[in-house]
Amino acid sequence: MKINLHIERIVLEGISIPSSQHQVLQTSMATSLIQMLADGGLSSRFVQDTSLRHISTTNSIQQDDANNLMHLGNKVAQSLYRGIGYD
């Protein structure tokens, strides 16, 4: 199965990340999300072409996670995957 996923913007409220570190967070998140989709698949809701305006998550991420951008990227990917991942 081929999955095309485009994420235009991610909003992290209450966490400040220097613009010089955005790429580190983006790479970590993308790598983690790709692995989760490869391992667990995509929800059956998205078998057909689907476009979502937004995915809201209610999962909180601890502030200390912001100090480790690789860990933070993984946590963000987990939250996203809960919104699109296998049922």
C-alpha positions as a Python dict, from the first residue, in 0.01 Angstrom:
ca = {
    (1, 'M'): (0, 0, 0),
    (2, 'K'): (125, 346, -88),
    (3, 'I'): (46, 627, 154),
    (4, 'N'): (91, 994, 64),
    (5, 'L'): (71, 1219, 365),
    (6, 'H'): (110, 1596, 358),
    (7, 'I'): (126, 1785, 686),
    (8, 'E'): (111, 2156, 633),
    (9, 'R'): (137, 2274, 989),
    (10, 'I'): (168, 2142, 1343),
    (11, 'V'): (77, 2361, 1637),
    (12, 'L'): (241, 2283, 1970),
    (13, 'E'): (87, 2503, 2235),
    (14, 'G'): (300, 2599, 2532),
    (15, 'I'): (629, 2475, 2386),
    (16, 'S'): (883, 2713, 2240),
    (17, 'I'): (1129, 2566, 1990),
    (18, 'P'): (1397, 2781, 1827),
    (19, 'S'): (1352, 2803, 1450),
    (20, 'S'): (1703, 2662, 1410),
    (21, 'Q'): (1573, 2337, 1568),
    (22, 'H'): (1250, 2297, 1367),
    (23, 'Q'): (1418, 2062, 1117),
    (24, 'V'): (1534, 1830, 1397),
    (25, 'L'): (1178, 1806, 1531),
    (26, 'Q'): (1032, 1761, 1183),
    (27, 'T'): (1275, 1483, 1092),
    (28, 'S'): (1219, 1301, 1420),
    (29, 'M'): (842, 1325, 1386),
    (30, 'A'): (842, 1212, 1022),
    (31, 'T'): (1073, 918, 1089),
    (32, 'S'): (859, 800, 1382),
    (33, 'L'): (530, 845, 1195),
    (34, 'I'): (659, 658, 889),
    (35, 'Q'): (764, 367, 1110),
    (36, 'M'): (428, 359, 1290),
    (37, 'L'): (239, 358, 960),
    (38, 'A'): (466, 85, 822),
    (39, 'D'): (420, -129, 1134),
    (40, 'G'): (55, -65, 1215),
    (41, 'G'): (-104, 57, 896),
    (42, 'L'): (-363, 321, 829),
    (43, 'S'): (-716, 339, 964),
    (44, 'S'): (-983, 191, 737),
    (45, 'R'): (-1142, 538, 737),
    (46, 'F'): (-863, 646, 505),
    (47, 'V'): (-863, 363, 251),
    (48, 'Q'): (-1009, 598, -11),
    (49, 'D'): (-857, 937, -89),
    (50, 'T'): (-922, 1148, 217),
    (51, 'S'): (-840, 1503, 303),
    (52, 'L'): (-857, 1623, 661),
    (53, 'R'): (-858, 1987, 751),
    (54, 'H'): (-713, 1911, 1092),
    (55, 'I'): (-649, 1638, 1345),
    (56, 'S'): (-701, 1744, 1703),
    (57, 'T'): (-531, 1556, 1979),
    (58, 'T'): (-605, 1586, 2346),
    (59, 'N'): (-288, 1414, 2453),
    (60, 'S'): (-60, 1627, 2661),
    (61, 'I'): (313, 1612, 2617),
    (62, 'Q'): (523, 1685, 2922),
    (63, 'Q'): (723, 2007, 2907),
    (64, 'D'): (1047, 1821, 2980),
    (65, 'D'): (997, 1638, 2649),
    (66, 'A'): (1060, 1970, 2473),
    (67, 'N'): (1419, 1955, 2595),
    (68, 'N'): (1480, 1644, 2383),
    (69, 'L'): (1356, 1718, 2031),
    (70, 'M'): (1397, 1358, 1914),
    (71, 'H'): (1174, 1240, 2199),
    (72, 'L'): (929, 1525, 2139),
    (73, 'G'): (908, 1438, 1769),
    (74, 'N'): (826, 1079, 1861),
    (75, 'K'): (553, 1193, 2103),
    (76, 'V'): (399, 1421, 1839),
    (77, 'A'): (407, 1134, 1587),
    (78, 'Q'): (232, 906, 1837),
    (79, 'S'): (-43, 1165, 1883),
    (80, 'L'): (-87, 1202, 1508),
    (81, 'Y'): (-88, 828, 1456),
    (82, 'R'): (-369, 788, 1710),
    (83, 'G'): (-571, 1013, 1479),
    (84, 'I'): (-499, 829, 1153),
    (85, 'G'): (-360, 488, 1248),
    (86, 'Y'): (-503, 140, 1238),
    (87, 'D'): (-842, 104, 1409),
}
